[in-house]
Amino acid sequence: MTQSRSLKRSLSFFHLIFFGLAYMAPLTVFTTYGVATQVSQGMLPAAYIFALVAMVFTAYSYGKMVKVYPISGSAYTYTQKSLNSHVGFLVGWAILMDYLFLPMINYLVGSLYLSIYFPSVPYSVWVIGFIVVTTVINILGIKLATNINTVFVIYQFLVLIIFVALSVNGIMNGMGTGTLASIKPLFNPDVPLSSIMAGASLLCLSFLGFDAVSTLSEETKNPSKTIPRAIMTVTLLGGALFIFIAYIGHMIYPDYASFKNADTASYEIIEYLGGTLLTSLFTAASLVGCLASGLASHGSVTRLLYAMGRDSVLPQKLFGSIHPRFNTPVFNVLLVGVLSLSALFIDLVTATSFINFGALVAFTFVNLSVIGHYYVRNHLRSPMDTVSYLILPLIGAAFTLWLWLSLDKHSLLLGGIWALCGLLYLMYLTKMFTKRPPELNFEEIDRGESV
């Protein structure tokens, strides 16, 4: 391995779109469907609308910051450079938490699906199999992973089209609500706003794809223009899809109180709608979604580790190195694979709690970074600039902070413990805050270099 090489710029706008959608996993709406529907008291489409509004403002802020710092590191880099190096480290620590746990969630969920259909095969075999496949593909290169994910995303969309077609046909023939038009899943005065917001806070996990796109800045052609466009496009496409599927799901199966098990509520709906055949197609698509999202999330966290290693926040020789043949941070890829083995003993609730906490912390500070960089540091304060660089990011920060405060106590406790560990490590790294943490070296990377 060597530290003199850089990541290769080979990704286009459409690569990023499919990468982001694969990371979000179109079928993820079904993963949290039952739990989020019960928490929001049947108002899942409304909860998704609130989550999407918050994410649109945050995606806008990500787009502004990636124009300034088109390199790996995402929220960690933006906060470190725009606000404070110590705060930047803690934000990087927080986002590292959700990046590290997201691949493991995909392996966990995918293995659970397979264990249901093949109960004689040990659960651990499926977990290890998922990890080996995604690790090898990510070692071979991010472009290979994105090309594979393109096929996976297309397949998931085909299954969603079948689900929508069968649902519409069923509704028109008297199933569910018996009508395609209803305001109830979008507005119901009997449901308190706090329930909808609690549901929205659970759905942040669904939107992590747009954030992951920003970590591929150093492997994207013309990142200052391409990344912002891709971030907003992925956010809007994903959000619109989630709202639409949640609405159709409610119309075909409105009685959320009758779910036998909230964790498997989507299977109850699918079986009710299409029987064994549709259930089999749906299960296959869910497995494809887990593998696609696992590939994307596994690759994304290795880029964050690479940025922090190059920064010497983590040991540079290990985390900041690029393999001379594969042009990928192989050590980071292998490390994430090893850490993902925690899927063998951790549960889905605990992992999700970590992810939502870290994601919302990162989202909040990206919004604040826009204010720090443009409005405070560069004094862009004309009426138009005030809207762009103060008001809009403040709205985004307020939304994400509101969602953060809507998390359950379990999430806040686990996230707080992780944050405390990060603070202690920062104190050690900076000798009790007597010196600044190491910062990224912003040498211009040759955009045309092929390594």
Solvent accessible surface area in square Angstrom, and as a share of the most:
residue,aa,sasa,rsa
1,M,122,0.55
2,T,39,0.23
3,Q,82,0.37
4,S,104,0.67
5,R,85,0.31
6,S,20,0.13
7,L,5,0.02
8,K,81,0.34
9,R,26,0.09
10,S,15,0.10
11,L,0,0.00
12,S,38,0.24
13,F,36,0.15
14,F,139,0.58
15,H,37,0.17
16,L,0,0.00
17,I,12,0.06
18,F,52,0.22
19,F,0,0.00
20,G,0,0.00
21,L,13,0.06
22,A,0,0.00
23,Y,7,0.03
24,M,6,0.03
25,A,11,0.09
26,P,2,0.01
27,L,9,0.05
28,T,19,0.11
29,V,0,0.00
30,F,7,0.03
31,T,46,0.27
32,T,21,0.12
33,Y,5,0.02
34,G,1,0.01
35,V,56,0.32
36,A,1,0.00
37,T,6,0.03
38,Q,71,0.31
39,V,56,0.32
40,S,0,0.00
41,Q,71,0.32
42,G,4,0.04
43,M,3,0.01
44,L,3,0.01
45,P,1,0.00
46,A,4,0.03
47,A,0,0.00
48,Y,1,0.00
49,I,65,0.33
50,F,57,0.24
51,A,0,0.00
52,L,25,0.13
53,V,55,0.32
54,A,0,0.00
55,M,0,0.00
56,V,42,0.24
57,F,43,0.18
58,T,0,0.00
59,A,1,0.01
60,Y,47,0.18
61,S,0,0.00
62,Y,0,0.00
63,G,6,0.06
64,K,40,0.17
65,M,0,0.00
66,V,0,0.00
67,K,102,0.43
68,V,45,0.26
69,Y,26,0.10
70,P,25,0.16
71,I,19,0.10
72,S,0,0.00
73,G,0,0.00
74,S,0,0.00
75,A,0,0.00
76,Y,0,0.00
77,T,0,0.00
78,Y,0,0.00
79,T,0,0.00
80,Q,7,0.03
81,K,34,0.14
82,S,5,0.03
83,L,63,0.31
84,N,65,0.33
85,S,2,0.01
86,H,39,0.18
87,V,50,0.29
88,G,0,0.00
89,F,1,0.00
90,L,57,0.29
91,V,2,0.01
92,G,0,0.00
93,W,37,0.13
94,A,6,0.05
95,I,1,0.00
96,L,11,0.05
97,M,0,0.00
98,D,2,0.01
99,Y,3,0.01
100,L,27,0.14
101,F,33,0.14
102,L,10,0.05
103,P,0,0.00
104,M,2,0.01
105,I,11,0.05
106,N,13,0.07
107,Y,0,0.00
108,L,6,0.03
109,V,11,0.07
110,G,0,0.00
111,S,0,0.00
112,L,80,0.40
113,Y,30,0.11
114,L,25,0.13
115,S,26,0.17
116,I,115,0.58
117,Y,99,0.38
118,F,103,0.43
119,P,111,0.70
120,S,105,0.68
121,V,46,0.26
122,P,81,0.51
123,Y,62,0.24
124,S,43,0.28
125,V,76,0.44
126,W,59,0.21
127,V,0,0.00
128,I,80,0.40
129,G,33,0.31
130,F,21,0.09
131,I,11,0.05
132,V,81,0.46
133,V,68,0.39
134,T,0,0.00
135,T,13,0.08
136,V,75,0.43
137,I,24,0.12
138,N,0,0.00
139,I,27,0.14
140,L,88,0.44
141,G,10,0.10
142,I,9,0.05
143,K,85,0.36
144,L,71,0.35
145,A,0,0.00
146,T,0,0.00
147,N,69,0.35
148,I,44,0.22
149,N,0,0.00
150,T,33,0.19
151,V,98,0.56
152,F,37,0.15
153,V,0,0.00
154,I,85,0.43
155,Y,65,0.25
156,Q,0,0.00
157,F,64,0.27
158,L,95,0.47
159,V,3,0.02
160,L,5,0.02
161,I,107,0.54
162,I,69,0.35
163,F,3,0.01
164,V,28,0.16
165,A,59,0.45
166,L,67,0.33
167,S,0,0.00
168,V,50,0.29
169,N,89,0.46
170,G,4,0.03
171,I,0,0.00
172,M,129,0.58
173,N,110,0.56
174,G,57,0.55
175,M,55,0.24
176,G,33,0.31
177,T,54,0.32
178,G,39,0.38
179,T,58,0.34
180,L,65,0.32
181,A,83,0.64
182,S,38,0.24
183,I,117,0.59
184,K,119,0.50
185,P,0,0.00
186,L,64,0.32
187,F,130,0.54
188,N,26,0.13
189,P,108,0.68
190,D,124,0.64
191,V,17,0.10
192,P,66,0.42
193,L,86,0.43
194,S,80,0.52
195,S,15,0.10
196,I,14,0.07
197,M,3,0.01
198,A,29,0.22
199,G,0,0.00
200,A,0,0.00
201,S,1,0.01
202,L,35,0.18
203,L,0,0.00
204,C,0,0.00
205,L,21,0.11
206,S,2,0.01
207,F,0,0.00
208,L,5,0.03
209,G,0,0.00
210,F,0,0.00
211,D,1,0.01
212,A,0,0.00
213,V,0,0.00
214,S,0,0.00
215,T,0,0.00
216,L,0,0.00
217,S,0,0.00
218,E,1,0.01
219,E,3,0.01
220,T,0,0.00
221,K,112,0.48
222,N,74,0.38
223,P,0,0.00
224,S,30,0.19
225,K,137,0.58
226,T,13,0.08
227,I,0,0.00
228,P,19,0.12
229,R,135,0.49
230,A,0,0.00
231,I,0,0.00
232,M,53,0.24
233,T,42,0.25
234,V,0,0.00
235,T,0,0.00
236,L,86,0.43
237,L,90,0.45
238,G,1,0.01
239,G,0,0.00
240,A,58,0.45
241,L,28,0.14
242,F,2,0.01
243,I,34,0.17
244,F,97,0.41
245,I,1,0.01
246,A,0,0.00
247,Y,36,0.14
248,I,6,0.03
249,G,1,0.01
250,H,23,0.10
251,M,0,0.00
252,I,0,0.00
253,Y,40,0.15
254,P,48,0.30
255,D,82,0.43
256,Y,64,0.24
257,A,80,0.62
258,S,53,0.34
259,F,17,0.07
260,K,190,0.80
261,N,74,0.38
262,A,25,0.19
263,D,98,0.51
264,T,52,0.30
265,A,0,0.00
266,S,6,0.04
267,Y,38,0.15
268,E,33,0.15
269,I,1,0.00
270,I,1,0.00
271,E,113,0.51
272,Y,101,0.38
273,L,23,0.11
274,G,27,0.26
275,G,28,0.27
276,T,112,0.65
277,L,134,0.67
278,L,6,0.03
279,T,21,0.12
280,S,50,0.32
281,L,61,0.31
282,F,4,0.02
283,T,9,0.05
284,A,40,0.31
285,A,0,0.00
286,S,10,0.06
287,L,36,0.18
288,V,31,0.18
289,G,3,0.03
290,C,11,0.07
291,L,35,0.17
292,A,0,0.00
293,S,4,0.02
294,G,0,0.00
295,L,0,0.00
296,A,1,0.00
297,S,0,0.00
298,H,0,0.00
299,G,0,0.00
300,S,0,0.00
301,V,0,0.00
302,T,0,0.00
303,R,0,0.00
304,L,0,0.00
305,L,5,0.03
306,Y,9,0.03
307,A,0,0.00
308,M,1,0.01
309,G,0,0.00
310,R,52,0.19
311,D,4,0.02
312,S,54,0.35
313,V,2,0.01
314,L,26,0.13
315,P,76,0.48
316,Q,70,0.31
317,K,166,0.70
318,L,84,0.42
319,F,23,0.10
320,G,6,0.06
321,S,3,0.02
322,I,1,0.00
323,H,42,0.19
324,P,56,0.35
325,R,187,0.68
326,F,52,0.22
327,N,27,0.14
328,T,3,0.01
329,P,1,0.00
330,V,12,0.07
331,F,57,0.24
332,N,0,0.00
333,V,0,0.00
334,L,87,0.43
335,L,49,0.24
336,V,1,0.00
337,G,5,0.05
338,V,91,0.52
339,L,81,0.40
340,S,1,0.01
341,L,64,0.32
342,S,25,0.16
343,A,1,0.01
344,L,70,0.35
345,F,167,0.70
346,I,37,0.19
347,D,77,0.40
348,L,54,0.27
349,V,101,0.58
350,T,26,0.15
351,A,0,0.00
352,T,24,0.14
353,S,6,0.04
354,F,28,0.12
355,I,0,0.00
356,N,2,0.01
357,F,13,0.05
358,G,0,0.00
359,A,1,0.01
360,L,0,0.00
361,V,27,0.15
362,A,0,0.00
363,F,0,0.00
364,T,17,0.10
365,F,56,0.23
366,V,0,0.00
367,N,0,0.00
368,L,57,0.28
369,S,0,0.00
370,V,0,0.00
371,I,21,0.11
372,G,7,0.06
373,H,24,0.11
374,Y,23,0.09
375,Y,45,0.17
376,V,81,0.47
377,R,124,0.45
378,N,68,0.35
379,H,124,0.55
380,L,64,0.32
381,R,120,0.44
382,S,52,0.34
383,P,118,0.74
384,M,142,0.64
385,D,34,0.18
386,T,32,0.18
387,V,61,0.35
388,S,21,0.14
389,Y,31,0.12
390,L,40,0.20
391,I,77,0.39
392,L,48,0.24
393,P,0,0.00
394,L,84,0.42
395,I,63,0.32
396,G,0,0.00
397,A,9,0.07
398,A,60,0.46
399,F,42,0.17
400,T,0,0.00
401,L,84,0.42
402,W,107,0.38
403,L,1,0.00
404,W,64,0.22
405,L,111,0.55
406,S,31,0.20
407,L,10,0.05
408,D,70,0.36
409,K,175,0.74
410,H,78,0.35
411,S,3,0.02
412,L,56,0.28
413,L,115,0.57
414,L,31,0.15
415,G,0,0.00
416,G,34,0.33
417,I,92,0.47
418,W,48,0.17
419,A,43,0.33
420,L,100,0.50
421,C,62,0.37
422,G,0,0.00
423,L,63,0.31
424,L,100,0.50
425,Y,61,0.23
426,L,1,0.01
427,M,43,0.19
428,Y,165,0.63
429,L,33,0.16
430,T,0,0.00
431,K,133,0.57
432,M,122,0.55
433,F,94,0.39
434,T,108,0.63
435,K,101,0.43
436,R,148,0.54
437,P,4,0.02
438,P,44,0.28
439,E,56,0.25
440,L,7,0.03
441,N,91,0.46
442,F,82,0.34
443,E,122,0.55
444,E,162,0.73
445,I,30,0.15
446,D,87,0.45
447,R,111,0.41
448,G,69,0.67
449,E,67,0.30
450,S,83,0.54
451,V,33,0.19
